[in-house]
Each structure stands twice: as C-alpha cells, then as structure tokens.
Amino acid sequence: MNWTSAIGAGKDKIEDVDYTTAQQYLDHIFLMSYDFYGAWSMTDLGHQAALHAPAWRPETNYTTENGVNALLEQGVQPGKIVVGTGMYGRGWTGVHGYTGDNPFTGTATDGVKGTWEPGVVDYRQIVNEYKGKPGWEYGYDADAEAPYVFNKSTGELISYEDARSATAKGKYVLAKNLGGLFAWSIDSDNGDILNAMNESLLGSSTPDPVVTNHAPVASAADQTVTGPATVTLDGSASPILMAMR
C-alpha cells in the first residue's frame, strides 16, 4: 500500500506545513502545480500552471519551481515529489487596460465561459474551439513555460497547459530527480498532454512494447440524455494515467 498526499503548490502555503515530518509517513507528495491564477480574481491575472515565474512578475509565489524548492528546502526527498500538470485552462473575459501585448497585466470583468463551470475550460475544448480560430491568438511565455490564448476583440484570455509546457515539466522532473508527473484530469485531455508527459520522462530509453495513449473512449460529455434514463459508459478501453519515473 502506498500513502500519498495531494497538496497546494503555492510557496506561501507549503511554508505553513511541516513536510519534513510529514514525509516520513508518505510515499509520494503530489504537488498540485496548477490553479495558481483564475477567475476568482479580476485584478490579479496570471499563468494557471507555470513552471517558472514570468519575467513580468518575478516575485510571484505561485509557480511549480517555487513549490518544489519550498519542499526541497524543508528536506523532502526529491523522489517523493510528483509534479502536477493541468489538463484544462482557467480564464477571464473583458480583459482590458493591459500593458503592451501582455494581457495578464490588465484586469477582467468576469470568468470566461467554461466547459463545466465559469472560468474553467477543458484542454480539448481549447484546441477544438479556440486555438488557431479566427480572432484568437496563441501565445507562449518561454520564461514561465506557459501557453495561453487571447481574443483581443472580446478580451477573453485562457491560461492553460499544452504538450510544450508538459514536456518542460517532464524535463524539469528529470533534471531535479523528482518522482514523476501526474495530471488532473484525464477526461479533459485529447491525448496530447498525456503523451507529452510520458515522452518527456522516457528520455533516450524506449520501453518494449511502446504504448501510445489516445483520447478517452467513454465520456459523459459525449452523451445526450432525455430522462428518465440510464446511461452506462464503458471506459475499459480508455488509457489510465500514470507517468512515474
């Protein structure tokens, strides 16, 4: 039996807990390195799952790197730390008053229309409906390792994770000798992020046989139901997420 704990990744939150002691009772600590910024604030915009701090906000507590370092500084064993990737985005609408071409320096009026709730958009919806579509611009903050899409006309801004940022996290895990990667949640992905996670951790080694991950086979989002009715989803052919070293 493995004992694990999923924890918030904010440096200021980690400093409030004695993980030096806690790690004695845990096999792994799952660092939820996402949900850093979102539509709970209309004035404090930022990358929702950044690896590093952006150049325009170097003092932020909320990055994956800061969370990992806070645990390491407490003496947590690197191999117990598992870094999180978010398979969804968080965003705002009505973003205005920003500096230059950086929408994150502005303020918003509301949360962007979400897949399931305001302000939260599944990765696969971002790919299918926003990225590359008319009016939408894709951006990648190379300092933070964080992608986003922005519509200047509507002020809609979505910060999310993609294959490039997930790969950056995987390389970071290897460089720091951390325990691996995990994600939340698999039903929001189309296979892009999960594959990037696995491939980034494999390095030069190739397992035999090679397993290619695909998008989930069964999803409640694909069903239309007129009640009363019973719907059974067979997810037996769907991939199970695990990307540990």
CYANA upper distance limits for C-alpha pairs under 8 A (distance plus 0.5 A):
  2 ASN  CA     26 LEU  CA      8.06
  2 ASN  CA     27 ASP  CA      6.38
  2 ASN  CA     28 HIS  CA      8.45
  3 TRP  CA     25 TYR  CA      7.66
  3 TRP  CA     26 LEU  CA      5.46
  3 TRP  CA     27 ASP  CA      5.79
  3 TRP  CA     28 HIS  CA      7.38
  4 THR  CA     26 LEU  CA      5.84
  4 THR  CA     27 ASP  CA      6.27
  4 THR  CA     28 HIS  CA      5.43
  4 THR  CA     29 ILE  CA      6.16
  4 THR  CA     30 PHE  CA      7.58
  5 SER  CA     26 LEU  CA      7.73
  5 SER  CA     28 HIS  CA      7.38
  5 SER  CA     29 ILE  CA      5.64
  5 SER  CA     30 PHE  CA      6.41
  6 ALA  CA     29 ILE  CA      6.52
  6 ALA  CA     30 PHE  CA      4.92
  6 ALA  CA     31 LEU  CA      6.44
  6 ALA  CA     32 MET  CA      6.93
  7 ILE  CA     29 ILE  CA      7.68
  7 ILE  CA     30 PHE  CA      6.70
  7 ILE  CA     31 LEU  CA      5.84
  7 ILE  CA     32 MET  CA      6.30
  8 GLY  CA     13 LYS  CA      7.31
  8 GLY  CA     14 ILE  CA      7.70
  8 GLY  CA     31 LEU  CA      6.81
  8 GLY  CA     32 MET  CA      5.83
  8 GLY  CA     33 SER  CA      7.64
  9 ALA  CA     13 LYS  CA      7.64
  9 ALA  CA     14 ILE  CA      7.28
  9 ALA  CA     31 LEU  CA      6.11
  9 ALA  CA     32 MET  CA      6.00
  9 ALA  CA     33 SER  CA      5.68
  9 ALA  CA     34 TYR  CA      8.06
  9 ALA  CA     62 TYR  CA      7.57
  9 ALA  CA     63 THR  CA      7.92
  9 ALA  CA     64 THR  CA      7.20
  9 ALA  CA     66 ASN  CA      8.39
  9 ALA  CA     67 GLY  CA      5.34
  9 ALA  CA     68 VAL  CA      8.28
 10 GLY  CA     14 ILE  CA      6.79
 10 GLY  CA     33 SER  CA      8.48
 10 GLY  CA     36 PHE  CA      7.93
 10 GLY  CA     61 ASN  CA      6.35
 10 GLY  CA     62 TYR  CA      5.44
 10 GLY  CA     63 THR  CA      7.51
 10 GLY  CA     66 ASN  CA      7.82
 10 GLY  CA     67 GLY  CA      6.21
 11 LYS  CA     15 GLU  CA      6.77
 11 LYS  CA     61 ASN  CA      5.81
 11 LYS  CA     62 TYR  CA      7.08
 11 LYS  CA     66 ASN  CA      6.25
 11 LYS  CA     67 GLY  CA      5.55
 11 LYS  CA     70 ALA  CA      6.42
 12 ASP  CA     16 ASP  CA      7.48
 12 ASP  CA     61 ASN  CA      7.04
 13 LYS  CA     17 VAL  CA      7.94
 14 ILE  CA     67 GLY  CA      7.68
 14 ILE  CA     70 ALA  CA      7.12
 14 ILE  CA     71 LEU  CA      7.66
 15 GLU  CA     70 ALA  CA      7.45
 18 ASP  CA     22 ALA  CA      6.88
 18 ASP  CA     74 GLN  CA      8.19
 19 TYR  CA     23 GLN  CA      6.15
 19 TYR  CA     71 LEU  CA      7.55
 19 TYR  CA     74 GLN  CA      7.08
 19 TYR  CA     75 GLY  CA      8.48
 19 TYR  CA     76 VAL  CA      7.22
 20 THR  CA     24 GLN  CA      7.96
 20 THR  CA     74 GLN  CA      6.08
 20 THR  CA     75 GLY  CA      6.30
 20 THR  CA     76 VAL  CA      6.34
 21 THR  CA     25 TYR  CA      8.39
 22 ALA  CA     26 LEU  CA      7.28
 23 GLN  CA     27 ASP  CA      7.88
 23 GLN  CA     28 HIS  CA      8.38
 23 GLN  CA     29 ILE  CA      8.29
 23 GLN  CA     76 VAL  CA      7.01
 23 GLN  CA     77 GLN  CA      8.49
 23 GLN  CA     80 LYS  CA      8.49
 26 LEU  CA     80 LYS  CA      8.48
 27 ASP  CA     80 LYS  CA      6.67
 28 HIS  CA     79 GLY  CA      8.25
 28 HIS  CA     80 LYS  CA      4.83
 28 HIS  CA     81 ILE  CA      6.42
 28 HIS  CA     82 VAL  CA      7.26
 28 HIS  CA    179 GLY  CA      8.08
 29 ILE  CA     80 LYS  CA      6.25
 29 ILE  CA     81 ILE  CA      5.53
 29 ILE  CA     82 VAL  CA      6.51
 30 PHE  CA     81 ILE  CA      6.71
 30 PHE  CA     82 VAL  CA      5.30
 30 PHE  CA     83 VAL  CA      6.78
 30 PHE  CA     84 GLY  CA      7.38
 30 PHE  CA    182 PHE  CA      8.11
 31 LEU  CA     67 GLY  CA      8.02
 31 LEU  CA     68 VAL  CA      8.32
 31 LEU  CA     81 ILE  CA      7.31
 31 LEU  CA     82 VAL  CA      6.39
 31 LEU  CA     83 VAL  CA      5.68
 31 LEU  CA     84 GLY  CA      6.22
 32 MET  CA     83 VAL  CA      7.38
 32 MET  CA     84 GLY  CA      5.52
 32 MET  CA     85 THR  CA      8.11
 33 SER  CA     49 ALA  CA      6.41
 33 SER  CA     50 ALA  CA      8.27
 33 SER  CA     63 THR  CA      7.49
 33 SER  CA     64 THR  CA      5.71
 33 SER  CA     67 GLY  CA      8.02
 33 SER  CA     83 VAL  CA      6.96
 33 SER  CA     84 GLY  CA      5.49
 33 SER  CA     85 THR  CA      7.04
 33 SER  CA     86 GLY  CA      8.28
 34 TYR  CA     48 GLN  CA      6.01
 34 TYR  CA     49 ALA  CA      4.57
 34 TYR  CA     50 ALA  CA      7.90
 34 TYR  CA     64 THR  CA      8.36
 34 TYR  CA     84 GLY  CA      7.42
 34 TYR  CA     85 THR  CA      7.10
 34 TYR  CA     86 GLY  CA      6.32
 35 ASP  CA     48 GLN  CA      5.57
 35 ASP  CA     49 ALA  CA      6.84
 35 ASP  CA     90 ARG  CA      8.15
 36 PHE  CA     46 GLY  CA      8.06
 36 PHE  CA     47 HIS  CA      7.34
 36 PHE  CA     48 GLN  CA      5.16
 36 PHE  CA     49 ALA  CA      6.63
 36 PHE  CA     50 ALA  CA      8.47
 36 PHE  CA     62 TYR  CA      6.06
 36 PHE  CA     63 THR  CA      7.73
 37 TYR  CA     41 SER  CA      8.40
 37 TYR  CA     44 ASP  CA      8.05
 37 TYR  CA     45 LEU  CA      6.74
 37 TYR  CA     46 GLY  CA      5.85
 37 TYR  CA     47 HIS  CA      6.57
 37 TYR  CA     48 GLN  CA      5.24
 37 TYR  CA     90 ARG  CA      7.98
 38 GLY  CA     45 LEU  CA      7.42
 38 GLY  CA     46 GLY  CA      8.00
 38 GLY  CA     48 GLN  CA      7.11
 38 GLY  CA     90 ARG  CA      5.84
 38 GLY  CA     91 GLY  CA      6.48
 38 GLY  CA     92 TRP  CA      8.04
 38 GLY  CA    119 GLY  CA      7.51
 39 ALA  CA     90 ARG  CA      7.51
 39 ALA  CA     91 GLY  CA      6.60
 39 ALA  CA     92 TRP  CA      6.39
 39 ALA  CA    110 ASP  CA      7.36
 39 ALA  CA    111 GLY  CA      5.40
 39 ALA  CA    112 VAL  CA      8.31
 39 ALA  CA    119 GLY  CA      6.05
 40 TRP  CA    111 GLY  CA      8.39
 41 SER  CA     45 LEU  CA      7.69
 42 MET  CA     92 TRP  CA      8.12
 42 MET  CA    107 THR  CA      6.15
 42 MET  CA    108 ALA  CA      5.28
 42 MET  CA    109 THR  CA      6.70
 42 MET  CA    110 ASP  CA      7.18
 43 THR  CA    106 GLY  CA      7.71
 43 THR  CA    107 THR  CA      5.21
 43 THR  CA    108 ALA  CA      6.99
 44 ASP  CA    107 THR  CA      7.71
 45 LEU  CA    104 PHE  CA      5.67
 45 LEU  CA    105 THR  CA      7.41
 45 LEU  CA    106 GLY  CA      7.87
 45 LEU  CA    107 THR  CA      7.64
 46 GLY  CA    104 PHE  CA      6.15
 46 GLY  CA    159 SER  CA      8.11
 47 HIS  CA    146 ALA  CA      7.02
 47 HIS  CA    159 SER  CA      6.03
 47 HIS  CA    160 TYR  CA      7.85
 48 GLN  CA     89 GLY  CA      7.67
 48 GLN  CA     90 ARG  CA      6.94
 48 GLN  CA    159 SER  CA      6.26
 48 GLN  CA    160 TYR  CA      6.74
 49 ALA  CA     63 THR  CA      7.49
 49 ALA  CA     64 THR  CA      7.77
 49 ALA  CA     85 THR  CA      7.63
 49 ALA  CA     86 GLY  CA      7.22
 49 ALA  CA    146 ALA  CA      7.48
 49 ALA  CA    159 SER  CA      8.40
 49 ALA  CA    160 TYR  CA      7.20
 49 ALA  CA    161 GLU  CA      7.10
 50 ALA  CA     62 TYR  CA      8.41
 50 ALA  CA     63 THR  CA      5.84
 50 ALA  CA     64 THR  CA      6.72
 50 ALA  CA    144 ALA  CA      5.96
 50 ALA  CA    145 GLU  CA      6.46
 50 ALA  CA    146 ALA  CA      5.75
 51 LEU  CA     63 THR  CA      5.98
 51 LEU  CA     64 THR  CA      5.11
 51 LEU  CA     65 GLU  CA      6.20
 51 LEU  CA    144 ALA  CA      6.19
 51 LEU  CA    145 GLU  CA      6.25
 51 LEU  CA    146 ALA  CA      7.75
 51 LEU  CA    165 SER  CA      8.33
 51 LEU  CA    168 ALA  CA      8.25
 51 LEU  CA    169 LYS  CA      7.10
 52 HIS  CA     63 THR  CA      5.99
 52 HIS  CA     64 THR  CA      6.92
 52 HIS  CA     65 GLU  CA      6.15
 52 HIS  CA     66 ASN  CA      8.15
 52 HIS  CA    143 ASP  CA      7.15
 52 HIS  CA    144 ALA  CA      4.85
 52 HIS  CA    145 GLU  CA      7.11
 53 ALA  CA     57 ARG  CA      6.98
 53 ALA  CA     58 PRO  CA      5.72
 53 ALA  CA     59 GLU  CA      7.93
 53 ALA  CA     60 THR  CA      7.00
 53 ALA  CA     62 TYR  CA      8.25
 53 ALA  CA     63 THR  CA      6.54
 53 ALA  CA    143 ASP  CA      7.48
 53 ALA  CA    144 ALA  CA      5.64
 54 PRO  CA     58 PRO  CA      6.32
 54 PRO  CA    141 ASP  CA      7.68
 54 PRO  CA    143 ASP  CA      5.96
 54 PRO  CA    144 ALA  CA      5.16
 55 ALA  CA    143 ASP  CA      6.91
 55 ALA  CA    144 ALA  CA      8.13
 61 ASN  CA     66 ASN  CA      6.99
 62 TYR  CA     66 ASN  CA      7.29
 62 TYR  CA     67 GLY  CA      7.93
 63 THR  CA     67 GLY  CA      6.90
 64 THR  CA     68 VAL  CA      6.72
 64 THR  CA     83 VAL  CA      8.09
 65 GLU  CA     69 ASN  CA      6.55
 66 ASN  CA     70 ALA  CA      6.53
 67 GLY  CA     71 LEU  CA      6.99
 68 VAL  CA     72 LEU  CA      6.73
 68 VAL  CA     81 ILE  CA      8.02
 69 ASN  CA     73 GLU  CA      6.42
 70 ALA  CA     74 GLN  CA      7.06
 71 LEU  CA     75 GLY  CA      7.17
 71 LEU  CA     76 VAL  CA      6.04
 72 LEU  CA     76 VAL  CA      5.56
 72 LEU  CA     77 GLN  CA      7.42
 72 LEU  CA     78 PRO  CA      7.32
 76 VAL  CA     80 LYS  CA      7.78
 76 VAL  CA     81 ILE  CA      8.33
 77 GLN  CA     81 ILE  CA      7.75
 78 PRO  CA    176 LYS  CA      7.67
 78 PRO  CA    177 ASN  CA      6.57
 78 PRO  CA    178 LEU  CA      5.21
 78 PRO  CA    179 GLY  CA      7.15
 79 GLY  CA    177 ASN  CA      6.79
 79 GLY  CA    178 LEU  CA      5.02
 79 GLY  CA    179 GLY  CA      4.66
 79 GLY  CA    180 GLY  CA      8.42
 80 LYS  CA    178 LEU  CA      7.27
 80 LYS  CA    179 GLY  CA      5.85
 81 ILE  CA    178 LEU  CA      6.06
 81 ILE  CA    179 GLY  CA      5.68
 81 ILE  CA    180 GLY  CA      7.79
 82 VAL  CA    178 LEU  CA      6.98
 82 VAL  CA    179 GLY  CA      5.44
 82 VAL  CA    180 GLY  CA      5.33
 82 VAL  CA    181 LEU  CA      5.81
 82 VAL  CA    182 PHE  CA      7.21
 82 VAL  CA    244 MET  CA      8.48
 83 VAL  CA    169 LYS  CA      8.08
 83 VAL  CA    173 VAL  CA      7.87
 83 VAL  CA    178 LEU  CA      8.46
 83 VAL  CA    179 GLY  CA      8.28
 83 VAL  CA    180 GLY  CA      6.78
 83 VAL  CA    181 LEU  CA      5.31
 83 VAL  CA    182 PHE  CA      6.75
 84 GLY  CA    181 LEU  CA      6.22
 84 GLY  CA    182 PHE  CA      5.42
 84 GLY  CA    183 ALA  CA      5.83
 84 GLY  CA    184 TRP  CA      8.00
 85 THR  CA    161 GLU  CA      7.55
 85 THR  CA    166 ALA  CA      7.05
 85 THR  CA    169 LYS  CA      8.49
 85 THR  CA    181 LEU  CA      7.69
 85 THR  CA    182 PHE  CA      6.72
 85 THR  CA    183 ALA  CA      5.13
 85 THR  CA    184 TRP  CA      7.08
 86 GLY  CA    160 TYR  CA      7.75
 86 GLY  CA    161 GLU  CA      6.45
 86 GLY  CA    183 ALA  CA      6.23
 86 GLY  CA    184 TRP  CA      5.80
 86 GLY  CA    185 SER  CA      7.48
 87 MET  CA    122 ASP  CA      7.18
 87 MET  CA    123 TYR  CA      5.98
 87 MET  CA    160 TYR  CA      8.07
 87 MET  CA    161 GLU  CA      6.79
 87 MET  CA    162 ASP  CA      8.21
 87 MET  CA    183 ALA  CA      7.17
 87 MET  CA    184 TRP  CA      6.31
 87 MET  CA    185 SER  CA      6.26
 87 MET  CA    186 ILE  CA      7.46
 87 MET  CA    188 SER  CA      6.18
 87 MET  CA    189 ASP  CA      6.15
 87 MET  CA    193 ILE  CA      7.52
 88 TYR  CA    120 VAL  CA      7.46
 88 TYR  CA    121 VAL  CA      6.08
 88 TYR  CA    122 ASP  CA      4.77
 88 TYR  CA    123 TYR  CA      4.92
 88 TYR  CA    124 ARG  CA      8.44
 88 TYR  CA    160 TYR  CA      6.40
 88 TYR  CA    161 GLU  CA      7.23
 88 TYR  CA    185 SER  CA      8.33
 88 TYR  CA    188 SER  CA      6.77
 88 TYR  CA    189 ASP  CA      8.12
 89 GLY  CA    120 VAL  CA      6.24
 89 GLY  CA    121 VAL  CA      5.58
 89 GLY  CA    122 ASP  CA      6.75
 89 GLY  CA    123 TYR  CA      6.89
 89 GLY  CA    126 ILE  CA      8.37
 89 GLY  CA    158 ILE  CA      6.46
 89 GLY  CA    159 SER  CA      5.80
 89 GLY  CA    160 TYR  CA      4.43
 89 GLY  CA    161 GLU  CA      7.31
 90 ARG  CA    112 VAL  CA      8.40
 90 ARG  CA    119 GLY  CA      5.89
 90 ARG  CA    120 VAL  CA      5.18
 90 ARG  CA    121 VAL  CA      6.75
 90 ARG  CA    158 ILE  CA      6.02
 90 ARG  CA    159 SER  CA      5.99
 90 ARG  CA    160 TYR  CA      6.92
 91 GLY  CA    111 GLY  CA      6.49
 91 GLY  CA    112 VAL  CA      5.83
 91 GLY  CA    119 GLY  CA      5.61
 91 GLY  CA    120 VAL  CA      7.06
 91 GLY  CA    121 VAL  CA      8.26
 91 GLY  CA    156 GLU  CA      7.73
 91 GLY  CA    157 LEU  CA      5.78
 91 GLY  CA    158 ILE  CA      4.54
 91 GLY  CA    159 SER  CA      6.44
 92 TRP  CA    108 ALA  CA      6.58
 92 TRP  CA    109 THR  CA      7.89
 92 TRP  CA    110 ASP  CA      6.23
 92 TRP  CA    111 GLY  CA      4.66
 92 TRP  CA    112 VAL  CA      4.86
 92 TRP  CA    119 GLY  CA      6.75
 92 TRP  CA    155 GLY  CA      8.21
 92 TRP  CA    156 GLU  CA      6.12
 92 TRP  CA    157 LEU  CA      5.78
 92 TRP  CA    158 ILE  CA      7.05
 93 THR  CA    108 ALA  CA      6.35
 93 THR  CA    109 THR  CA      6.58
 93 THR  CA    110 ASP  CA      5.91
 93 THR  CA    111 GLY  CA      6.16
 93 THR  CA    112 VAL  CA      5.38
 93 THR  CA    154 THR  CA      7.32
 93 THR  CA    155 GLY  CA      5.65
 93 THR  CA    156 GLU  CA      4.56
 93 THR  CA    157 LEU  CA      6.73
 94 GLY  CA    107 THR  CA      8.34
 94 GLY  CA    108 ALA  CA      5.51
 94 GLY  CA    109 THR  CA      5.55
 94 GLY  CA    110 ASP  CA      7.26
 94 GLY  CA    154 THR  CA      6.54
 94 GLY  CA    155 GLY  CA      4.77
 94 GLY  CA    156 GLU  CA      6.57
 95 VAL  CA    103 PRO  CA      7.32
 95 VAL  CA    106 GLY  CA      6.58
 95 VAL  CA    107 THR  CA      5.82
 95 VAL  CA    108 ALA  CA      4.64
 95 VAL  CA    109 THR  CA      7.22
 95 VAL  CA    154 THR  CA      8.29
 95 VAL  CA    155 GLY  CA      4.84
 95 VAL  CA    156 GLU  CA      6.90
 95 VAL  CA    157 LEU  CA      7.61
 96 HIS  CA    103 PRO  CA      7.84
 96 HIS  CA    106 GLY  CA      5.82
 96 HIS  CA    107 THR  CA      6.17
 96 HIS  CA    108 ALA  CA      6.93
 96 HIS  CA    155 GLY  CA      7.03
 97 GLY  CA    105 THR  CA      8.19
 97 GLY  CA    106 GLY  CA      5.33
 97 GLY  CA    107 THR  CA      6.96
 98 TYR  CA    102 ASN  CA      6.80
 98 TYR  CA    103 PRO  CA      5.79
 98 TYR  CA    104 PHE  CA      7.44
 98 TYR  CA    105 THR  CA      5.34
 98 TYR  CA    106 GLY  CA      4.24
 98 TYR  CA    107 THR  CA      7.69
 99 THR  CA    103 PRO  CA      7.65
 99 THR  CA    105 THR  CA      6.46
 99 THR  CA    106 GLY  CA      7.45
102 ASN  CA    106 GLY  CA      8.35
103 PRO  CA    150 PHE  CA      8.24
103 PRO  CA    157 LEU  CA      7.99
108 ALA  CA    155 GLY  CA      8.31
111 GLY  CA    118 PRO  CA      6.13
111 GLY  CA    119 GLY  CA      4.83
112 VAL  CA    118 PRO  CA      6.51
112 VAL  CA    119 GLY  CA      5.18
112 VAL  CA    120 VAL  CA      7.87
112 VAL  CA    156 GLU  CA      6.81
112 VAL  CA    157 LEU  CA      7.90
112 VAL  CA    158 ILE  CA      8.16
113 LYS  CA    117 GLU  CA      7.95
113 LYS  CA    118 PRO  CA      5.60
113 LYS  CA    119 GLY  CA      6.44
113 LYS  CA    120 VAL  CA      7.98
113 LYS  CA    121 VAL  CA      8.17
114 GLY  CA    118 PRO  CA      4.99
114 GLY  CA    119 GLY  CA      5.70
114 GLY  CA    120 VAL  CA      5.21
114 GLY  CA    121 VAL  CA      5.27
114 GLY  CA    122 ASP  CA      8.40
115 THR  CA    120 VAL  CA      6.88
115 THR  CA    121 VAL  CA      5.41
115 THR  CA    122 ASP  CA      6.60
115 THR  CA    125 GLN  CA      8.03
116 TRP  CA    120 VAL  CA      7.55
116 TRP  CA    121 VAL  CA      7.92
121 VAL  CA    125 GLN  CA      7.19
121 VAL  CA    126 ILE  CA      7.28
121 VAL  CA    158 ILE  CA      8.49
122 ASP  CA    126 ILE  CA      6.94
122 ASP  CA    188 SER  CA      5.40
122 ASP  CA    189 ASP  CA      7.68
123 TYR  CA    127 VAL  CA      6.86
123 TYR  CA    160 TYR  CA      7.90
123 TYR  CA    161 GLU  CA      8.10
123 TYR  CA    162 ASP  CA      8.25
123 TYR  CA    188 SER  CA      6.17
123 TYR  CA    189 ASP  CA      6.11
123 TYR  CA    190 ASN  CA      8.00
124 ARG  CA    128 ASN  CA      6.55
124 ARG  CA    188 SER  CA      6.62
124 ARG  CA    189 ASP  CA      5.97
124 ARG  CA    190 ASN  CA      5.95
125 GLN  CA    129 GLU  CA      6.12
125 GLN  CA    130 TYR  CA      7.86
126 ILE  CA    130 TYR  CA      5.53
126 ILE  CA    131 LYS  CA      6.51
127 VAL  CA    131 LYS  CA      5.74
129 GLU  CA    133 LYS  CA      7.29
130 TYR  CA    136 TRP  CA      6.79
130 TYR  CA    149 VAL  CA      7.83
131 LYS  CA    136 TRP  CA      6.86
131 LYS  CA    137 GLU  CA      7.56
131 LYS  CA    138 TYR  CA      6.77
131 LYS  CA    149 VAL  CA      6.92
132 GLY  CA    136 TRP  CA      6.71
132 GLY  CA    137 GLU  CA      7.29
132 GLY  CA    138 TYR  CA      7.52
135 GLY  CA    151 ASN  CA      6.10
135 GLY  CA    152 LYS  CA      7.78
135 GLY  CA    153 SER  CA      7.71
136 TRP  CA    149 VAL  CA      6.86
136 TRP  CA    150 PHE  CA      6.01
136 TRP  CA    151 ASN  CA      5.13
136 TRP  CA    152 LYS  CA      8.06
137 GLU  CA    149 VAL  CA      5.96
137 GLU  CA    150 PHE  CA      5.72
137 GLU  CA    151 ASN  CA      6.80
138 TYR  CA    147 PRO  CA      7.89
138 TYR  CA    148 TYR  CA      6.45
138 TYR  CA    149 VAL  CA      5.01
138 TYR  CA    150 PHE  CA      7.11
139 GLY  CA    147 PRO  CA      6.20
139 GLY  CA    148 TYR  CA      5.79
139 GLY  CA    149 VAL  CA      6.53
139 GLY  CA    150 PHE  CA      8.28
140 TYR  CA    145 GLU  CA      7.53
140 TYR  CA    146 ALA  CA      6.19
140 TYR  CA    147 PRO  CA      4.74
140 TYR  CA    148 TYR  CA      6.79
141 ASP  CA    145 GLU  CA      6.08
141 ASP  CA    146 ALA  CA      5.68
141 ASP  CA    147 PRO  CA      6.68
142 ALA  CA    146 ALA  CA      7.32
145 GLU  CA    164 ARG  CA      8.35
145 GLU  CA    165 SER  CA      5.89
145 GLU  CA    168 ALA  CA      7.35
146 ALA  CA    159 SER  CA      8.03
146 ALA  CA    160 TYR  CA      7.60
146 ALA  CA    161 GLU  CA      7.10
146 ALA  CA    165 SER  CA      6.35
147 PRO  CA    159 SER  CA      6.77
147 PRO  CA    160 TYR  CA      6.45
147 PRO  CA    161 GLU  CA      6.73
147 PRO  CA    162 ASP  CA      7.35
147 PRO  CA    165 SER  CA      7.64
148 TYR  CA    157 LEU  CA      7.68
148 TYR  CA    158 ILE  CA      5.99
148 TYR  CA    159 SER  CA      4.89
148 TYR  CA    160 TYR  CA      6.35
149 VAL  CA    157 LEU  CA      6.39
149 VAL  CA    158 ILE  CA      5.89
149 VAL  CA    159 SER  CA      7.27
150 PHE  CA    155 GLY  CA      7.50
150 PHE  CA    156 GLU  CA      6.23
150 PHE  CA    157 LEU  CA      5.00
150 PHE  CA    158 ILE  CA      7.03
151 ASN  CA    155 GLY  CA      5.96
151 ASN  CA    156 GLU  CA      5.69
151 ASN  CA    157 LEU  CA      7.03
152 LYS  CA    156 GLU  CA      7.64
161 GLU  CA    165 SER  CA      6.43
161 GLU  CA    166 ALA  CA      7.17
161 GLU  CA    193 ILE  CA      8.38
162 ASP  CA    166 ALA  CA      6.54
162 ASP  CA    192 ASP  CA      7.86
162 ASP  CA    193 ILE  CA      6.39
163 ALA  CA    167 THR  CA      6.48
163 ALA  CA    192 ASP  CA      6.39
163 ALA  CA    193 ILE  CA      5.36
163 ALA  CA    195 ASN  CA      8.41
163 ALA  CA    196 ALA  CA      5.75
163 ALA  CA    197 MET  CA      8.20
164 ARG  CA    168 ALA  CA      6.82
164 ARG  CA    196 ALA  CA      8.06
165 SER  CA    169 LYS  CA      6.84
166 ALA  CA    170 GLY  CA      6.76
166 ALA  CA    193 ILE  CA      6.90
166 ALA  CA    196 ALA  CA      6.67
166 ALA  CA    197 MET  CA      6.31
166 ALA  CA    200 SER  CA      8.44
167 THR  CA    171 LYS  CA      6.75
167 THR  CA    196 ALA  CA      6.05
167 THR  CA    197 MET  CA      6.45
167 THR  CA    199 GLU  CA      8.21
167 THR  CA    200 SER  CA      5.64
168 ALA  CA    172 TYR  CA      6.67
168 ALA  CA    200 SER  CA      8.25
169 LYS  CA    173 VAL  CA      6.67
169 LYS  CA    181 LEU  CA      8.49
170 GLY  CA    174 LEU  CA      6.93
170 GLY  CA    180 GLY  CA      8.04
170 GLY  CA    181 LEU  CA      7.41
170 GLY  CA    197 MET  CA      6.60
170 GLY  CA    200 SER  CA      5.47
170 GLY  CA    201 LEU  CA      6.01
171 LYS  CA    175 ALA  CA      6.65
171 LYS  CA    200 SER  CA      6.57
171 LYS  CA    201 LEU  CA      7.36
172 TYR  CA    176 LYS  CA      6.62
173 VAL  CA    177 ASN  CA      6.36
173 VAL  CA    178 LEU  CA      5.46
173 VAL  CA    179 GLY  CA      7.71
173 VAL  CA    180 GLY  CA      6.76
173 VAL  CA    181 LEU  CA      8.13
173 VAL  CA    201 LEU  CA      8.37
174 LEU  CA    178 LEU  CA      6.92
174 LEU  CA    201 LEU  CA      7.36
179 GLY  CA    244 MET  CA      6.84
179 GLY  CA    245 ARG  CA      6.48
180 GLY  CA    201 LEU  CA      8.17
180 GLY  CA    243 ALA  CA      6.64
180 GLY  CA    244 MET  CA      4.75
180 GLY  CA    245 ARG  CA      5.66
181 LEU  CA    197 MET  CA      7.46
181 LEU  CA    242 MET  CA      8.20
181 LEU  CA    243 ALA  CA      5.89
181 LEU  CA    244 MET  CA      6.44
182 PHE  CA    241 LEU  CA      7.94
182 PHE  CA    242 MET  CA      7.04
182 PHE  CA    243 ALA  CA      6.73
182 PHE  CA    244 MET  CA      8.21
183 ALA  CA    241 LEU  CA      8.08
185 SER  CA    189 ASP  CA      7.87
186 ILE  CA    194 LEU  CA      8.42
186 ILE  CA    216 PRO  CA      8.10
186 ILE  CA    241 LEU  CA      7.43
187 ASP  CA    216 PRO  CA      6.89
187 ASP  CA    219 SER  CA      7.54
189 ASP  CA    193 ILE  CA      7.11
189 ASP  CA    194 LEU  CA      7.95
189 ASP  CA    215 ALA  CA      7.20
189 ASP  CA    216 PRO  CA      8.46
190 ASN  CA    214 HIS  CA      7.52
190 ASN  CA    215 ALA  CA      4.98
190 ASN  CA    216 PRO  CA      7.72
191 GLY  CA    195 ASN  CA      6.50
191 GLY  CA    213 ASN  CA      6.62
191 GLY  CA    214 HIS  CA      5.42
191 GLY  CA    215 ALA  CA      5.13
191 GLY  CA    216 PRO  CA      8.34
192 ASP  CA    196 ALA  CA      6.74
193 ILE  CA    197 MET  CA      6.64
194 LEU  CA    198 ASN  CA      6.89
194 LEU  CA    213 ASN  CA      7.56
194 LEU  CA    241 LEU  CA      7.80
195 ASN  CA    199 GLU  CA      6.53
195 ASN  CA    212 THR  CA      7.75
195 ASN  CA    213 ASN  CA      6.54
196 ALA  CA    200 SER  CA      6.37
197 MET  CA    201 LEU  CA      7.01
197 MET  CA    243 ALA  CA      7.11
198 ASN  CA    202 LEU  CA      6.82
198 ASN  CA    243 ALA  CA      6.13
199 GLU  CA    203 GLY  CA      7.47
201 LEU  CA    243 ALA  CA      8.04
201 LEU  CA    244 MET  CA      8.40
201 LEU  CA    245 ARG  CA      7.24
202 LEU  CA    206 THR  CA      7.17
206 THR  CA    210 VAL  CA      7.60
213 ASN  CA    239 PRO  CA      6.75
214 HIS  CA    238 SER  CA      8.06
214 HIS  CA    239 PRO  CA      7.30
215 ALA  CA    238 SER  CA      7.76
215 ALA  CA    239 PRO  CA      8.11
216 PRO  CA    235 GLY  CA      7.97
216 PRO  CA    237 ALA  CA      8.27
216 PRO  CA    238 SER  CA      5.25
216 PRO  CA    239 PRO  CA      7.02
217 VAL  CA    235 GLY  CA      6.59
217 VAL  CA    237 ALA  CA      6.71
217 VAL  CA    238 SER  CA      5.64
218 ALA  CA    222 ASP  CA      8.32
218 ALA  CA    233 LEU  CA      6.36
218 ALA  CA    234 ASP  CA      6.55
218 ALA  CA    235 GLY  CA      5.47
218 ALA  CA    238 SER  CA      7.54
219 SER  CA    223 GLN  CA      7.86
219 SER  CA    233 LEU  CA      7.67
219 SER  CA    235 GLY  CA      8.38
220 ALA  CA    233 LEU  CA      7.89
225 VAL  CA    229 ALA  CA      7.48
225 VAL  CA    231 VAL  CA      8.30
